[in-house]
């Protein structure tokens, strides 16, 4: 059944359709304004006196993979008011159809604008070509610039930070509305005066979240003295960890001297570490006893009876797997343990090659099982039987192992960290102070900040404590206020993506139009 389709709903309101010409690549719609009178834009008088006609071409939304062009027969009218300065004027099509002098309909211009916002010039042009939208990359960017609009809502809480035009060479400033979670301004540099001038133009700001740099702190004090400054919490955590790393680097000579000795005091270990250490010592004594009897030529069955051990345990020790630091469950590799040990001892240390050789002997497991065995074997060989590392870890690794949850650290490394903390007291003192500072930030106990500063000022973290004293009000606000500069950091990531989409060549106004217009 064929249904008659009305053309009017397919075209912008206010146009009457006279005909449609369908071509292979383009659909041409012949139209005219539905009204017979027009209003003079100068005096507002309504006129029906037609002066002349002309054709106006508008690009509309594509249809069926074809470009749609609307040819509008537009009329010129004479003004009926005698004193009007404009004698002849053109009939306006209305804001629902097209703007004055526009080459596209309003709805088509909206699509072009969104393409420019989302993709930029060249990527937007490539997609528009596939969508049968005839628009160049320069037109996309011009549309984005033309329709750019700055937010006019009053600002209450803002975040301010720098971003790199070219890393290490040129930087700008981004200002983010923390309440509405969007960028409100991009400044061409990170100078204190530029930021202060922008802040003076927005007296409604009550909170400013910033990093701990002196530039933005000075700009906030001069441009918005009424606002509460809030130090960025992430930077506070990072600065505390960096200060502890500096303490570790300063004491590396003492750390190497401590790690050179093999004695471990169990009293230095935590409850969980001590339990693991005692289990390891018990296993070590059992392994030593089995190996001693094996050297004497004692049969496995007799060793089993004499030491009251399981036959599988004695076999595993005899095969060299009884003292693994990273113990694993019995797996599909158990029947091939002797073959693996022989291949490893023979010099084959590649997991994939070991897996291929086991496959020829009937092994049905995956490569991952063999790769995990290789990893455990290498870790086992990297530690000596005394339970300490052969090589002193780097300063960064020591700092990380001493500040994370100690129960999650492998036994040999945890015992080494405990011994280093005992032999190098400044490390233990600095670690405890860093833990206290982290706890103050997490629990939001601002009352504990001053006692912490008093303790830290006489410790190896004195440099970090002096920085906290110089920015005490902002740090205290970071503890008790809900605002943070994390939202600004996320917007900087988005800004960098937009900048790289345009190959780093976009100017400030275009970047601002894209990141603000897309919000």
Secondary structure by P-SEA (a helix, b strand, c coil): cbbbbbcccccccccccccccccccbbbbbbccccccccccccccccccccbbbbbbbbccccccbbbbbbcbbbbbbbccccccccbbbbbcccccccccccccaaaaaaaaaaaaccccaaaaaaaaaacccccaaaaaaaaaaacccccccccbbbbbccccccccbbbbbbbcccccccccccccccaaaaaaaaaacccccbbbbcccaaaaaaaaaccccbbbbccaaaaaaaaaaaaaaaaaaaaaaaaaaacccccccccccaaaaaaaaaaaaaaaaaaaaaaaaaacccaaaaaaaacccaaaaaaaaaccccccccccccccccaaaaaaaaaaaccccaaaaaaaaaaacccccaaaaaaaaaaaaaaaaccccccccccccaaaaaaaaccccccccaaaaaaaaaaaaacaaaaaaaaaaaaaaaaaaaccccaaaaaaaaaaaccaaaaaaaaaaaaaaaaaaacccccaaaaaaaaaaaaaaaaaacccccaaaaaaaaaaac
